[in-house]
Amino acid sequence: MTARTFVCRCEDVTLTEIERAIAAGLSDVEEIKRYTGLGTGPCQGKECLSALGRLLVARGLISPAALRPFTARPPVEPVTFGALAAGATEVPEDPSP
């Protein structure tokens, strides 16, 4: 068995990777997310954000009052499940020479 501790199971981000990010000078939730990929999987941080927050507070890098959730990035425009289920449509070729 390995000694790895996964903080973000969706994206396989380990405690060691987060500690490496902190050692590189990153101390903000959004910075660590972008550096490691933590919170970008299917759960969108619902499982790992609290663990990261606790770690940052324990290290004295941020106060509990200053913790903020990840920046939400919704799709550019809504897509229905029906459109996704229908699959890709063929794009007509450009008739111009």
N, C-alpha and C positions, 0 to 999 in steps of 0.2 A: 504494500500500500504506500502511496506517496504522502508527503507531508504538505501538499498543496491545500490551501483553503480557498474555496471559490466564494467570492462575494457576489458576483453576477453569474448565475448559472446559465442564463439564456445566451450570454456572449462569452462564457468561459473566462471571465476576468478574475484573476486571483488576487489575494491579499498582497502577495509579493509585487504584482504589477502596480497596484495602488500605492504601495510604499515607495516603489521606484518613481512614480509620478510625483509624489510628495517630495522626495529627495531632489527631484529636478526643479523644485520651486513652485509646483502647482499646489494651490490650496483652496481653490474654488470648485464647487460641485460641477459647474458647467465646464471648466477647464479639464477636470479629471475625466468627465464623460467623453469629451472630444479626444483626449489623449489615449484613453483605454478602450472606449466603446461601451463602457459600463452603462446600462440602462437603455441601450438602443435595440434590445431584442423584443420579442413578443410581449413581454410584461410591461415594457416602457418604463422601467424603474420601480414598479410597484413592489418588487421583491428586494431590490438592492439599495434603493435610495436611503432608506433608514439606516442600513449598516454603514454606508459611506458617511452619512451625517454623524452617526455616533463616533466613528473613527476620527473625523475631523475635529469634533468637539473635544474628544479625549486627548488629542494631540495639542489642543489649545490653538488650533488654526482658525477657528471660527466660533462665534458664540451661538448658542441655541436659537436666540432671537434672530440672528442673521441668516439662518438656513433658509433656503428657498428651493422649491422643486425645479426640475429640469425645465428648460424652455420648450414649450409645446410647439410642434411643427406639424400642423394638419396638412392634408393634401392640398394642392393648389386649387383643385375643384373637386366637389364630391363625386364619388363613383359608386354606382349601385352594385349590389351583388349580382344582379342580372347581367350587367355589362361585363363584369369579370367572368361570370360563368359562360357567357357567349364566346369568349375567346377573342383573339385578335382578328381583325378584318384585313383583307388584302388592300394594299395601297395601290391605286391605279398608276400605271407608268406615265411619265410625263410625255405627252405627244409632241412637244416642241423639239425642233432639231438641235 
